[in-house]
Amino acid sequence: MKQLKGTSLFVKALKEEGVDKVFGYPGGMVTDIFDELYKEDDIEVILPRHEQALVHEADGYARSTGKVGVCLVTSGPGAANMVTGIATAYYDSVPLVCFSGQVPLNLIGGDAFQEVDIIGITRGICKYGVILKDRKDLGRVIKEAFYIARTGKPGPVVIDLPKNIMVEMGDAEYPKEVNIRGYKPSTGVHIGQLKKAMGLLWKAEKPLLLIGGGVNIARAGEALTKFVEETQIPVVTTIMGKGAIDTTHPYYIGNVGMHGEYAANMAVSECDVLYSIGTRFSDRVTSKISEFAKKAKIVHIDIDSAAISKNIKVDIPIVADAGEALNAMIKYAKCCDTKEWMEILRKWKEEFPLVMRPSKGVCPEAVIEYINRNFERAIVVTDVGQHQMWTTQFLELTKKKQLLTSGGMGTMGYGLPAAIGARIGNPDCPVICITGDGGMQMNIQEMATAVAQELPVIICIMNNSYLGMVRQIQELFYARHYSSVCTRKRKGCDARCGGPSSKCPPYTPDFVKLAEAYDAFGIRVEKEEEIAPAFEAALRNTKAPTILEFLIDQKEMVLPMVQGGKPLTDMIMDY
Amino acid sequence: MKKRWISLYVENYSGVLVKVAGLFSAKAYNLDSLTVGPTEDPTVSRMTIGVISDDATFEQIKKQLNRCVEVIKVIDFTNIPIHRDELLYIKIASADKSDREEVFRIAQAFKAEVIDCDMEQILIRCVQSEQRNDSLIQLVHDNFKNIEVVRGGSVAIESISML
């Protein structure tokens, strides 16, 4: 039988899986693999500057392309740094295969240098994880990893590779087939159950479709749009589901949830049939469970049987892939009389439209509006915080636009690396990162990666010199106790400062200088009329990232807001 | 809230036990008893799990277990006739002659066995349902000083005769 070194089979496996990009950070226990990759022309290794960002980059790459993102890091700290990235991918169902180096098998358990039990650490935050204990299993384990990551409800898989196994000779074959007896992702749709569910829609007076991230993962937006047009049933989305149908579509009402649109939250609360696809009814969507869609019969279609009846009780559960379900639904679609219901929804939208009040400095809505009007095609990536919610509220999404955001974990520091990954996966598509001064600094080192990769990502920093989302909570619910949220605060400042004044130190850091330090471009925008020229300048930088720092009003809030634990109808509309 | 029993067929490799146990602690499910051992197929282990939960949580537990790649099959024992036993050892120290005679009588009544003794100590083994073992422990606890209890958790298998 033909023999191959472990590292050679590893590279062969990646090629057979169609991998041409690996996000890798070297270290002692993976030098053999990196040496093998050095000799390889068909796989590009991208070197991020931190392993957390590395996983976010693979995540942005995977979300934007639909391919599996591949991570390769060393043992110990390299592996441990991946944790937040893996959890982020897990909670948003992103297919990743994360390889970590490990100390040789004979050293495991002896507290060797850079030894951590990464499989133990990540057990609760990945779809599957295993340590390789025998060279003969190498091919099968990698094959299974890719299969598990991309099928069913996608997710990250962690494979721990002890150094001695990777240099051992063994079977050269990479398996063609997968057979895992404990893992048979469900395919097909139970048509009887589906017809029963749709029967509810035909009888409903106020039917509503609630669309979650599952529809985007299944890339079933077109099928959804077709179904909506044939049935004339209005649609609301979760943040992860946003963009499944054009946001300009007449039957699209808006996002639901904590910072959802008034009309959308009212629609969920008043509808008589809530037909939901690919959402797990997270607390940010439902708010107070006992008041959620109280008047409605609920249909729940999800690929994950455990998502059904986990958070809310449903009347008709259907375990199916969102795409397959929608394709089947189209076959039975018929037009519903939703004129009166749409009229009610339209009135709500007119009564309480999503608008920002005029403010000092640059209005975040104006920045997002600029993107809406001037980018026909784009991948917009956010970090986490106020800017993220504004983006999910105001960003228009059409077929040619995509939104990537950390919805489940809400990981600050996600934005910049995910944008880098998205651009690497889509070298011809404009990529815009919308971030805050807080989140940007959680993975600021990735500016170096973007510069090294010559990626013209446009990074919009909504800088209010505060950790704004927490500040907003303190403003509303903690008597303006601005506890640990000011990013300008110095030792000499009043410990219980009540807000900015003329004595405040300047912004920290100076993002324009920082951009220059990384050999990138930086522009500070302080007035509305500077928005357009700033974007135009950024678009001229075709080989390097540009930071556009927008100085926004500290008082700017994300509204509406439903306080945690309150019913969805209990929205704070103004402040 | 009531006690329920599940049987799991799982892959027999390291990390699977902690995966299943970790699921219970991570999701705050109330794990009451867990036993595991290999089956007639050395690559497969079988777990017997006792949980205390309400109906909705129990449904979730089964689904969450089913979702684990390492779990091959989940069997809900709620409506299935089963044989279920738990191994229990009770050691009684400082037992005088009359104590030891009493222990023999109790063991006989409980269909337990006295398997070891010297002039001061006596060891009984009981293989019964965990409720019956509870009663035996209670009885011994109330009547003797210096007792030592070791119990193994329940194992269960589907009945043949549907009794």
Chai-1 contact restraints between the chains, C-beta under 6 A:
chainA,res_idxA,chainB,res_idxB,connection_type,confidence,min_distance_angstrom,max_distance_angstrom,comment,restraint_id
A,R123,B,K19,contact,1.0,0.0,6.0,A-B,restraint_1
A,R123,B,G22,contact,1.0,0.0,6.0,A-B,restraint_2
A,G124,B,A26,contact,1.0,0.0,6.0,A-B,restraint_3
A,Y128,B,V69,contact,1.0,0.0,6.0,A-B,restraint_4
A,R181,B,I72,contact,1.0,0.0,6.0,A-B,restraint_5
A,G182,B,V69,contact,1.0,0.0,6.0,A-B,restraint_6
A,G182,B,E70,contact,1.0,0.0,6.0,A-B,restraint_7
A,G182,B,V71,contact,1.0,0.0,6.0,A-B,restraint_8
A,G182,B,I72,contact,1.0,0.0,6.0,A-B,restraint_9
A,Y183,B,V69,contact,1.0,0.0,6.0,A-B,restraint_10
A,S305,B,K63,contact,1.0,0.0,6.0,A-B,restraint_11
A,A306,B,K63,contact,1.0,0.0,6.0,A-B,restraint_12
A,A306,B,Q64,contact,1.0,0.0,6.0,A-B,restraint_13
A,A306,B,R67,contact,1.0,0.0,6.0,A-B,restraint_14
A,K310,B,Q60,contact,1.0,0.0,6.0,A-B,restraint_15
